[in-house]
Amino acid sequence: MADSSFDVVSKVDHQEADNALNQAVKEVEQRYDFKGTDASIAWSGDKVMIKANSEDRAKAVLDVFETKLIKRGISLKSLESGDPYPSGKEYRIECNLKNGIDQEHAKKISKLIRDEGPKSVKAQIQGDELRVSSKSRDDLQDTIALLKGADLDVDLQFTNFR
């Protein structure tokens, strides 16, 4: 009997992120507490750029964006935002949406599967994702439950279960 397997990935649906950003733009334009603060949020290449005339306003815009991401089903673990920094007369925050599992986290997940998962399960790092395989589908489902319960710094999805 052939091995069953699944992939552990960390991907952000770019369309959903774009929708969340557009909703945040509308809310920032319409909210009374943002009137006259020159607050804005927009794509800047692959990153999201938040601008406002004070550090607190920039953080408030980031909070609005985070709320919209959560409503759209995107985990905040995949959002990497820096601290507000002054740029001329305004404050800016650069946010990055993380795609893929970096080597360090992939090794942590692989070690977790080896140490705490069923003995028949094997994990291989393949680029920015992990392939988990075993002869038993039940062991694979136990592994998925283990990873969902683990407190990791990465938003995980499970694909290609076969």
Secondary structure by P-SEA (a helix, b strand, c coil): ccccbbbbbbbcaaaaaaaaaaaaaaaaacccccccccccccccccbbbbbcccaaaaaaaaaaaaaaaaaaccccccbbbbcccccccbbbbbbbbbccccaaaaaaaaaaaaccccccbbbbbcccbbbbbcccaaaaaaaaaaaaaccccccccccccc
